[in-house]
Amino acid sequence: MRHYTPSSVVGGCLPVGSPDPLEAAYHAAATALDTEAVHLVSTVLEGHVYYLAAPSAAFASTPDAGTPLAAALPGHPAYLGAGVYLADTPDGLVYVVSRPEYLGVYAGDVPEPDALPLHDLRDLDGESWRPYRLAQERAERQHSQRLAHLGFAAIAAGLVLWAGLVLANGWLSTKEAQAHHAALRQMEQVAGQIDTRQPALMQLAGLQHVASTVMRGGGWIEFYRIETGGAPRWSAVLPAWITGDYLIQLGNAKAERHPENPSLIKVGIGDVE
């Protein structure tokens, strides 16, 4: 693995306040770097998430790079305790001051250099940078597809079970039994043709995607309406600090200030009520 730590690397420590600790780290990094495309390395320890981050654009020519500075994160297997950790960047050395509930990144002079032990990580194996938003989007798509296939597989299995129970009752005549055998074969064929292009399945997958994205951002859905022959309409409430990539994930949803709480926004497709 090639070692690469961009000169623009930032880092920090945040309390864990959501089911996905990396979500808070991502938003903090996106704000500090002024970009929504972010690569991360991180650890979670005793109610805090520690992270290093850099703009994804810095990895255009080194997509599989890793950084030895991951060892400066409390909870990492190679962590050596509170100290000052150093590694190379294209523009010189970078220092990470790491101690419980604090992590800071410095280029050049380090505050109070003699207060903590110095750890040189330049010869240590690196840990791969992770393109956080891309990984999340892939995971959500795969999860939606799995749920959709499971739902329709359950429907198909129910149809087959119902037909089998009817045949087992024994009160059907020979011709009726033959007819039900034919119907059973037809239902099995239909079940095998069900896929993610079915309209009902697409609607269910859309609802699951919106719900998981909104909940992951710390919000909630106010309503979700599916109208015959039309696109779904929905409205949700999210924290005001949500970045624009969330609106892209939600189908470029419209956003408005919350009429009663300035720390919230209302987002949705159609009329945001």
C-alpha positions as a Markdown table, in Angstrom:
| # | Residue | x | y | z |
|---|---|---|---|---|
| 1 | Met | 0.0 | 0.0 | 0.0 |
| 2 | Arg | 1.3 | 3.4 | -0.9 |
| 3 | His | 1.7 | 5.9 | 1.9 |
| 4 | Tyr | 0.0 | 9.2 | 1.2 |
| 5 | Thr | -1.1 | 11.9 | 3.6 |
| 6 | Pro | -2.3 | 15.1 | 1.9 |
| 7 | Ser | -1.0 | 18.4 | 3.1 |
| 8 | Ser | -4.6 | 19.5 | 3.6 |
| 9 | Val | -5.4 | 16.8 | 6.2 |
| 10 | Val | -7.5 | 17.8 | 9.2 |
| 11 | Gly | -8.6 | 15.9 | 12.2 |
| 12 | Gly | -10.7 | 16.1 | 15.4 |
| 13 | Cys | -12.6 | 14.4 | 18.2 |
| 14 | Leu | -16.3 | 14.4 | 18.6 |
| 15 | Pro | -18.7 | 12.8 | 21.1 |
| 16 | Val | -20.8 | 10.0 | 19.7 |
| 17 | Gly | -24.3 | 11.3 | 19.4 |
| 18 | Ser | -26.0 | 9.3 | 16.6 |
| 19 | Pro | -26.3 | 5.6 | 15.6 |
| 20 | Asp | -23.6 | 6.2 | 13.0 |
| 21 | Pro | -20.6 | 7.9 | 14.7 |
| 22 | Leu | -18.9 | 8.5 | 11.3 |
| 23 | Glu | -21.8 | 10.7 | 10.2 |
| 24 | Ala | -20.8 | 13.4 | 12.7 |
| 25 | Ala | -17.1 | 13.1 | 11.8 |
| 26 | Tyr | -18.0 | 13.4 | 8.1 |
| 27 | His | -20.0 | 16.6 | 8.6 |
| 28 | Ala | -17.3 | 18.1 | 10.7 |
| 29 | Ala | -14.7 | 17.3 | 8.1 |
| 30 | Ala | -16.8 | 18.5 | 5.2 |
| 31 | Thr | -17.3 | 21.8 | 7.0 |
| 32 | Ala | -13.6 | 22.2 | 7.8 |
| 33 | Leu | -12.5 | 21.2 | 4.3 |
| 34 | Asp | -15.3 | 23.1 | 2.5 |
| 35 | Thr | -16.2 | 20.1 | 0.4 |
| 36 | Glu | -18.7 | 17.3 | 0.5 |
| 37 | Ala | -16.3 | 14.8 | -1.1 |
| 38 | Val | -14.2 | 13.6 | 1.8 |
| 39 | His | -11.9 | 10.7 | 2.6 |
| 40 | Leu | -11.7 | 9.5 | 6.2 |
| 41 | Val | -9.9 | 7.2 | 8.6 |
| 42 | Ser | -11.4 | 7.0 | 12.1 |
| 43 | Thr | -11.8 | 5.1 | 15.3 |
| 44 | Val | -14.5 | 5.0 | 18.0 |
| 45 | Leu | -13.5 | 4.8 | 21.7 |
| 46 | Glu | -15.4 | 5.3 | 25.0 |
| 47 | Gly | -18.1 | 7.5 | 23.5 |
| 48 | His | -16.0 | 9.5 | 21.1 |
| 49 | Val | -15.1 | 9.3 | 17.4 |
| 50 | Tyr | -11.5 | 10.3 | 16.4 |
| 51 | Tyr | -10.9 | 11.1 | 12.7 |
| 52 | Leu | -8.5 | 12.3 | 10.1 |
| 53 | Ala | -9.9 | 13.6 | 6.8 |
| 54 | Ala | -8.8 | 15.1 | 3.5 |
| 55 | Pro | -10.6 | 16.2 | 0.3 |
| 56 | Ser | -11.3 | 13.3 | -2.0 |
| 57 | Ala | -9.8 | 15.4 | -4.9 |
| 58 | Ala | -6.4 | 14.9 | -3.3 |
| 59 | Phe | -6.7 | 11.1 | -4.0 |
| 60 | Ala | -7.4 | 11.4 | -7.7 |
| 61 | Ser | -4.0 | 9.8 | -8.6 |
| 62 | Thr | -3.7 | 7.6 | -5.5 |
| 63 | Pro | -7.2 | 6.1 | -4.9 |
| 64 | Asp | -5.8 | 3.1 | -2.9 |
| 65 | Ala | -3.4 | 5.1 | -0.6 |
| 66 | Gly | -3.2 | 4.7 | 3.1 |
| 67 | Thr | -1.8 | 6.8 | 5.9 |
| 68 | Pro | 0.3 | 5.7 | 8.9 |
| 69 | Leu | -1.2 | 8.6 | 10.9 |
| 70 | Ala | -4.2 | 6.3 | 11.6 |
| 71 | Ala | -2.1 | 5.0 | 14.4 |
| 72 | Ala | -2.5 | 8.4 | 16.1 |
| 73 | Leu | -6.2 | 7.7 | 16.6 |
| 74 | Pro | -7.1 | 6.4 | 20.1 |
| 75 | Gly | -8.5 | 2.9 | 19.8 |
| 76 | His | -6.3 | 2.0 | 16.8 |
| 77 | Pro | -4.4 | -1.3 | 17.3 |
| 78 | Ala | -1.1 | 0.6 | 16.8 |
| 79 | Tyr | -1.9 | 3.5 | 19.1 |
| 80 | Leu | 0.9 | 4.2 | 21.6 |
| 81 | Gly | -1.0 | 6.4 | 24.0 |
| 82 | Ala | -1.2 | 10.2 | 24.4 |
| 83 | Gly | 1.6 | 11.8 | 22.4 |
| 84 | Val | 2.6 | 13.7 | 19.3 |
| 85 | Tyr | 2.6 | 11.6 | 16.1 |
| 86 | Leu | 4.4 | 12.6 | 12.9 |
| 87 | Ala | 4.3 | 11.5 | 9.3 |
| 88 | Asp | 5.2 | 12.9 | 5.8 |
| 89 | Thr | 3.1 | 14.9 | 3.5 |
| 90 | Pro | 4.0 | 16.3 | 0.0 |
| 91 | Asp | 4.9 | 19.6 | 1.7 |
| 92 | Gly | 6.8 | 18.3 | 4.7 |
| 93 | Leu | 6.0 | 16.9 | 8.1 |
| 94 | Val | 2.6 | 16.9 | 9.7 |
| 95 | Tyr | 2.0 | 16.4 | 13.5 |
| 96 | Val | -1.0 | 14.9 | 15.3 |
| 97 | Val | -1.4 | 15.7 | 18.9 |
| 98 | Ser | -3.5 | 12.9 | 20.4 |
| 99 | Arg | -4.8 | 12.4 | 23.9 |
| 100 | Pro | -8.1 | 11.3 | 25.4 |
| 101 | Glu | -11.0 | 13.4 | 24.0 |
| 102 | Tyr | -8.7 | 15.5 | 21.9 |
| 103 | Leu | -7.0 | 15.3 | 18.5 |
| 104 | Gly | -5.4 | 18.1 | 16.6 |
| 105 | Val | -3.4 | 18.3 | 13.4 |
| 106 | Tyr | -0.5 | 20.7 | 13.0 |
| 107 | Ala | 1.9 | 21.5 | 10.2 |
| 108 | Gly | 5.2 | 23.1 | 11.4 |
| 109 | Asp | 5.5 | 23.9 | 15.0 |
| 110 | Val | 3.6 | 21.8 | 17.6 |
| 111 | Pro | 2.2 | 23.5 | 20.7 |
| 112 | Glu | 4.2 | 22.4 | 23.8 |
| 113 | Pro | 6.3 | 19.9 | 22.0 |
| 114 | Asp | 8.0 | 18.6 | 25.2 |
| 115 | Ala | 4.8 | 18.0 | 27.0 |
| 116 | Leu | 4.1 | 14.7 | 25.2 |
| 117 | Pro | 6.2 | 11.9 | 23.8 |
| 118 | Leu | 7.0 | 12.0 | 20.1 |
| 119 | His | 6.2 | 9.0 | 17.9 |
| 120 | Asp | 7.6 | 8.8 | 14.3 |
| 121 | Leu | 5.1 | 6.9 | 12.1 |
| 122 | Arg | 6.9 | 7.2 | 8.8 |
| 123 | Asp | 8.0 | 3.5 | 8.7 |
| 124 | Leu | 4.7 | 2.2 | 9.9 |
| 125 | Asp | 2.1 | 0.4 | 7.7 |
| 126 | Gly | -0.7 | 2.7 | 6.5 |
| 127 | Glu | -4.4 | 2.3 | 6.8 |
| 128 | Ser | -6.6 | 2.9 | 3.8 |
| 129 | Trp | -8.4 | 6.1 | 3.4 |
| 130 | Arg | -12.2 | 5.6 | 3.0 |
| 131 | Pro | -14.3 | 7.7 | 0.6 |
| 132 | Tyr | -17.1 | 8.1 | 3.1 |
| 133 | Arg | -20.0 | 9.4 | 1.1 |
| 134 | Leu | -19.4 | 7.0 | -1.8 |
| 135 | Ala | -19.3 | 4.0 | 0.7 |
| 136 | Gln | -22.6 | 5.2 | 2.3 |
| 137 | Glu | -24.4 | 5.5 | -1.0 |
| 138 | Arg | -23.3 | 2.0 | -2.1 |
| 139 | Ala | -24.4 | 0.5 | 1.2 |
| 140 | Glu | -27.8 | 2.1 | 1.1 |
| 141 | Arg | -28.4 | 1.0 | -2.5 |
| 142 | Gln | -27.5 | -2.6 | -1.6 |
| 143 | His | -29.6 | -2.5 | 1.5 |
| 144 | Ser | -32.7 | -1.3 | -0.4 |
| 145 | Gln | -32.2 | -3.9 | -3.1 |
| 146 | Arg | -32.0 | -6.7 | -0.4 |
| 147 | Leu | -35.1 | -5.5 | 1.3 |
| 148 | Ala | -37.0 | -5.3 | -1.9 |
| 149 | His | -36.0 | -8.8 | -3.0 |
| 150 | Leu | -36.9 | -10.2 | 0.4 |
| 151 | Gly | -40.3 | -8.6 | 0.4 |
| 152 | Phe | -41.3 | -10.0 | -3.0 |
| 153 | Ala | -39.7 | -13.4 | -2.2 |
| 154 | Ala | -42.0 | -13.5 | 0.8 |
| 155 | Ile | -45.0 | -12.7 | -1.4 |
| 156 | Ala | -44.1 | -15.4 | -3.9 |
| 157 | Ala | -43.5 | -18.0 | -1.1 |
| 158 | Gly | -46.9 | -17.1 | 0.4 |
| 159 | Leu | -48.7 | -17.7 | -2.9 |
| 160 | Val | -47.0 | -21.1 | -3.3 |
| 161 | Leu | -47.8 | -22.1 | 0.3 |
| 162 | Trp | -51.5 | -21.1 | -0.1 |
| 163 | Ala | -51.9 | -23.1 | -3.2 |
| 164 | Gly | -50.2 | -26.1 | -1.6 |
| 165 | Leu | -52.4 | -26.0 | 1.4 |
| 166 | Val | -55.5 | -25.9 | -0.8 |
| 167 | Leu | -54.4 | -29.0 | -2.6 |
| 168 | Ala | -53.6 | -30.8 | 0.7 |
| 169 | Asn | -57.2 | -30.4 | 2.0 |
| 170 | Gly | -58.3 | -33.3 | -0.2 |
| 171 | Trp | -61.8 | -32.1 | -0.9 |
| 172 | Leu | -61.0 | -31.0 | -4.5 |
| 173 | Ser | -62.1 | -33.2 | -7.3 |
| 174 | Thr | -59.6 | -34.7 | -9.7 |
| 175 | Lys | -60.3 | -32.0 | -12.3 |
| 176 | Glu | -60.2 | -29.2 | -9.7 |
| 177 | Ala | -56.9 | -30.6 | -8.4 |
| 178 | Gln | -55.5 | -30.6 | -11.9 |
| 179 | Ala | -56.6 | -27.1 | -12.4 |
| 180 | His | -54.9 | -26.0 | -9.1 |
| 181 | His | -51.7 | -27.8 | -10.1 |
| 182 | Ala | -51.7 | -25.7 | -13.3 |
| 183 | Ala | -52.4 | -22.5 | -11.4 |
| 184 | Leu | -49.6 | -23.4 | -9.0 |
| 185 | Arg | -47.2 | -23.7 | -11.9 |
| 186 | Gln | -48.3 | -20.4 | -13.3 |
| 187 | Met | -47.8 | -18.7 | -9.9 |
| 188 | Glu | -44.3 | -20.1 | -9.6 |
| 189 | Gln | -43.5 | -18.8 | -13.1 |
| 190 | Val | -44.8 | -15.3 | -12.1 |
| 191 | Ala | -42.9 | -15.4 | -8.8 |
| 192 | Gly | -39.7 | -16.1 | -10.8 |
| 193 | Gln | -40.3 | -13.1 | -13.0 |
| 194 | Ile | -40.6 | -10.6 | -10.2 |
| 195 | Asp | -37.7 | -8.2 | -10.1 |
| 196 | Thr | -36.8 | -4.7 | -9.0 |
| 197 | Arg | -38.5 | -3.1 | -12.1 |
| 198 | Gln | -42.0 | -3.8 | -10.7 |
| 199 | Pro | -43.7 | -0.5 | -9.8 |
| 200 | Ala | -44.7 | -1.5 | -6.3 |
| 201 | Leu | -41.2 | -2.7 | -5.6 |
| 202 | Met | -39.8 | 0.6 | -6.8 |
| 203 | Gln | -42.1 | 2.5 | -4.6 |
| 204 | Leu | -41.2 | 0.4 | -1.5 |
| 205 | Ala | -37.5 | 0.8 | -2.3 |
| 206 | Gly | -37.9 | 4.6 | -2.6 |
| 207 | Leu | -39.7 | 4.8 | 0.7 |
| 208 | Gln | -36.9 | 2.8 | 2.4 |
| 209 | His | -34.2 | 4.9 | 0.9 |
| 210 | Val | -35.8 | 8.2 | 2.0 |
| 211 | Ala | -36.5 | 6.9 | 5.5 |
| 212 | Ser | -33.0 | 5.5 | 6.1 |
| 213 | Thr | -31.3 | 8.7 | 4.8 |
| 214 | Val | -33.4 | 11.0 | 6.9 |
| 215 | Met | -33.0 | 8.9 | 10.0 |
| 216 | Arg | -29.3 | 8.6 | 9.5 |
| 217 | Gly | -29.1 | 12.4 | 9.5 |
| 218 | Gly | -30.9 | 12.7 | 12.8 |
| 219 | Gly | -34.3 | 13.7 | 11.3 |
| 220 | Trp | -37.8 | 12.3 | 10.9 |
| 221 | Ile | -40.4 | 11.9 | 8.2 |
| 222 | Glu | -43.6 | 14.0 | 8.5 |
| 223 | Phe | -45.5 | 12.3 | 5.7 |
| 224 | Tyr | -44.9 | 10.1 | 2.6 |
| 225 | Arg | -47.7 | 9.9 | 0.0 |
| 226 | Ile | -47.8 | 7.6 | -3.0 |
| 227 | Glu | -50.4 | 8.7 | -5.6 |
| 228 | Thr | -51.6 | 6.4 | -8.4 |
| 229 | Gly | -49.7 | 7.2 | -11.6 |
| 230 | Gly | -47.6 | 9.9 | -10.0 |
| 231 | Ala | -44.3 | 10.4 | -8.2 |
| 232 | Pro | -44.3 | 10.1 | -4.4 |
| 233 | Arg | -44.7 | 13.3 | -2.3 |
| 234 | Trp | -43.0 | 13.6 | 1.1 |
| 235 | Ser | -41.8 | 16.0 | 3.8 |
| 236 | Ala | -39.2 | 15.5 | 6.5 |
| 237 | Val | -37.4 | 17.5 | 9.2 |
| 238 | Leu | -33.6 | 17.5 | 9.4 |
| 239 | Pro | -31.0 | 19.4 | 11.5 |
| 240 | Ala | -30.0 | 22.8 | 9.9 |
| 241 | Trp | -26.3 | 21.8 | 9.6 |
| 242 | Ile | -27.1 | 19.0 | 7.0 |
| 243 | Thr | -24.9 | 19.6 | 4.0 |
| 244 | Gly | -26.1 | 19.7 | 0.3 |
| 245 | Asp | -25.1 | 16.1 | -0.4 |
| 246 | Tyr | -28.0 | 15.0 | 1.7 |
| 247 | Leu | -30.4 | 16.8 | -0.6 |
| 248 | Ile | -28.7 | 15.2 | -3.6 |
| 249 | Gln | -29.2 | 11.7 | -2.0 |
| 250 | Leu | -32.8 | 12.6 | -1.4 |
| 251 | Gly | -33.4 | 13.3 | -5.1 |
| 252 | Asn | -32.5 | 17.0 | -4.9 |
| 253 | Ala | -35.2 | 17.6 | -2.3 |
| 254 | Lys | -36.4 | 21.2 | -1.7 |
| 255 | Ala | -35.3 | 22.7 | 1.6 |
| 256 | Glu | -36.9 | 25.5 | 3.7 |
| 257 | Arg | -36.3 | 27.0 | 7.1 |
| 258 | His | -38.4 | 25.4 | 9.8 |
| 259 | Pro | -41.1 | 28.0 | 10.8 |
| 260 | Glu | -40.8 | 27.3 | 14.5 |
| 261 | Asn | -37.2 | 26.1 | 15.1 |
| 262 | Pro | -34.2 | 27.8 | 13.5 |
| 263 | Ser | -32.0 | 24.8 | 14.2 |
| 264 | Leu | -34.1 | 22.7 | 11.9 |
| 265 | Ile | -35.0 | 22.7 | 8.2 |
| 266 | Lys | -37.9 | 21.1 | 6.3 |
| 267 | Val | -37.1 | 19.1 | 3.2 |
| 268 | Gly | -39.2 | 17.3 | 0.7 |
| 269 | Ile | -40.4 | 16.5 | -2.7 |
| 270 | Gly | -43.6 | 18.3 | -3.8 |
| 271 | Asp | -45.1 | 20.8 | -1.3 |
| 272 | Val | -43.1 | 21.0 | 1.9 |
| 273 | Glu | -45.8 | 21.4 | 4.4 |
